[in-house]
Amino acid sequence: MKIMEVPQFGPMFRFSDASIYWALHVLSDGRRLGRKKLSEMVGIGEGSMRRIIDTLKEWNFILVKQTGITITKAGQAFLNQIPIKVVDVELGGSTVGECSQSVLVMGVADKVHNGMQQRDAGIKAGAIGCTTVVIREGVLMIPPDWNIDERSPDLAYKIRKETGITQNDIIIVGSADTKILAIEAAINAAFELI
């Protein structure tokens, strides 16, 4: 999925579509945030955040006032139509890195084969890796063959209960040394599937 096209000429963007998604996600709880605070939460510089804010404002996805930045109904609707839901699930020893972030990606299970594509997308984003969880024939799996239901039934129960994963969905867990890189990895890997 592409949110913003990178211009062929001119300065290079120092942010990704994952940064744009995360900025909207951070604003989606209704809080007013200043540009500096938003840039810190998204993990990009203020200049890059200025570019994102200008674009989102142009698209009528945010309102920018002296009291702060808020998401609009159009921005919330855009965010809601992206088939990604941020979830907090820890996979314990199945992930690497100090920090992790999970996302539920809806309706893409048939596009996941062995999870290597998602891992590679996470590494390309600067993380240590990504772990993918799918349901195959009713069994919660880390592809290609690690059966979570069998090896860790408590974790399998927790994943199902906390995420609402269905047969058509997947969970991607980005792992990195920082929370921002873990977020970037999980969302970039998800965007490659939608």
N, C-alpha and C positions, 0 to 999 in steps of 0.2 A: 504494500500500500504506500502511496505517496501522498503526503499532505501538501508539501510546498516544493515546487520545481526549483532546482538550483540553476541560476543563470549561467549561460555558457561563458560569458565574459564578466569581468569585474572581480571584486574581492571574493575570496573563498568563504563559504559559510563555516562558522565554527560551532555549529549545532546541527542536530539531526531532526528528522521527523519525530523521533522518540522524545526529543526535548520539547517540541511543540505539543505533543500529546500530553506529556507530563505537566507542562505549564497549565493546560486546560484542566487536567485532573486535579491539580493542586487547588485551582480556583473553584472547582465544582462544589466544594463544601460551603460556598456562600461567603467566605471571609473576604475582606478587602485587604489587599496586599500592595505594598510599594514595589517598584521595579527592583530595587536592591534586594529585598527579602525574597521576591519571586526568583530572581536570578540565583540566589544562594540555594533555594530549595530545589531548583532544577539542575543546578550544578554547572552553569555556564556564566560567562562574563556579562557585565552590564551592557556592553555594546551589542552582543548577540541577543540579549533579552530585549533591548530596544528594537531591534529588527523584528523579532517575533511579535512584540507588542504592536508595532506599527502595522504589521500584516494582519494580525487578529482583529485589530481595531478597524482596519479597512474592510474586512470580511464581516463586520458587525458581530463578532464572537465575544468581544469584551467591551466594557466601558472603562474609560480612563478618566478619572477625576482627580482633583487635588487630594481627596481623602483616600485614594487608592484605586486599584484595579479590581474589577469584578467581572464575572462571566455573565453573558446575556442568555436569554432563552434560546436564541439561535446557536450560541456556542455550546450550551448544554445539550441541545438537540443533536448537534454535530458529534459531540463526544459520545452520546448515547447510541448513535447509529454505528459506531465502530465496535465490532464484535470482540472487544477486549474488556475484561473486568479485572481490576487490581484486587488480588487476594493475598492474605498473609498465611502461608503454609510453609512450615519448615520441614525439610525432608531428612534432617539429621545427617548421618554419614553418607548419604547419597549425593551430597553436593560438596563442592570445594570452595575455599575462600572464607573470609571472616564474615562477610555480609551477603545477604540474599534478598531477592524480591521475586514474588510469584505473580503471574498473570494467568487468568483463565481465558483461553481463546476459543470462541464458540464456533462450532460447525466446520472445523478443519481437520478432524482426526484422520480422514482418508488421505490427507496430504503428508502425513508423518510416516516415515518408513522405519528408520533405525535411530532417529534422534540426532544423528551427526550433523545434519544441516542446521538445526537449531543451535547445537554446540558451537559450530563454526561461526554462525552469525553473532553469537555472544562474544566469542574470542575476537572477532573482527571489530566489535564495539569497544574492546579494551578490557573485557572481563576475563576471568579465569575459565569460565565455561557456562553452559546452560544445560540443565537437566530437563527432560521432557517426560511427562506422565500422560498416558492414554488409557482408555478402557478398550480391551480387545476380548471379544466373546464374553463380556460381563466381568472380566478380570482386570483389576487395576495394575498396569504394567509400566515399568521404565523400559522403553524399547532398547534392544530387540527382545529380551527374554527375562527380565528381572521381575518376578511376580511379587508385587507388594502385598497382595491379599494373603499369600502363603507365608512370606518371610517376615512380614511386619503387620499383622492384622489390626493392631491398635492404630498404627499410622494410616492404614488404608481407610479405616472407619473415620478417622479425623479428617482426612483429605475429602472424602465424600461429603461428610457433614458440613464442613466449613466452606466448601467451594461450590457445591451443587453440580459437580462435573457429571456430564451425561456421556453416552456412547459416542456422540459426535464431537465432543469437546476435547481439548488438551489443556494441560497446565505446563507452563514453561517457568522454570526457576533459574533466574540469572544469578550467578555467583561471582563475587569479586572481593577485592580488598576494601572497597568503599561502597556505601549504599547507592551513591549516584551511578557508579559503573554497573552495579547489579541491576538497577532500574533500567538503564540504557540497554543492557544486554537483553533482558527479558522482553522489552518492548520492541527492540529492533528485530529479534528473532520472531516475535509474533507478527510484525509487519511484513516479514518475508512470506508469511503464509496466507495473508488476507489481501 
